[in-house]
Amino acid sequence: MAFNYKDPRWQKRRLEIMERDGWKCFACWDESSELHVHHKIYSGQPWDASDDDLQTLCKRCHEKLGPHPKAGIWYETFTDETETIRLTVKCDPYVYFGNL
């Protein structure tokens, strides 16, 4: 989805999300690298996305997700049986595989 990343509505929204996330990457907690705001799923205008559909990622972690022009892929944490917090990559199968 192409849009103007300099649009003031997007600039305001991305700053809100970075503030919410403590100015660090959701995946690796990096605070010193270039930060991006990633859309888990695109729906409507980018600045209208819900908080749940946006996450702050460093440039490296964002690039690790690979090409995702329609989004539908994101990082998520979970606690395993040892109560250790783990990081995983999730995807929306509808976005990638269509209506199965």
Number of C-alpha atoms within 10 A of each C-alpha: 9 6 9 10 11 9 10 11 14 18 13 12 18 22 15 14 19 20 12 13 15 12 19 22 25 20 21 12 14 17 14 10 12 12 20 20 20 20 23 21 22 19 14 8 11 20 17 13 16 12 12 10 15 21 23 26 28 23 15 16 18 20 11 9 14 9 10 16 10 14 19 18 21 22 18 14 13 11 10 9 7 6 8 9 10 11 14 11 12 14 16 14 12 10 14 13 8 8 7 5
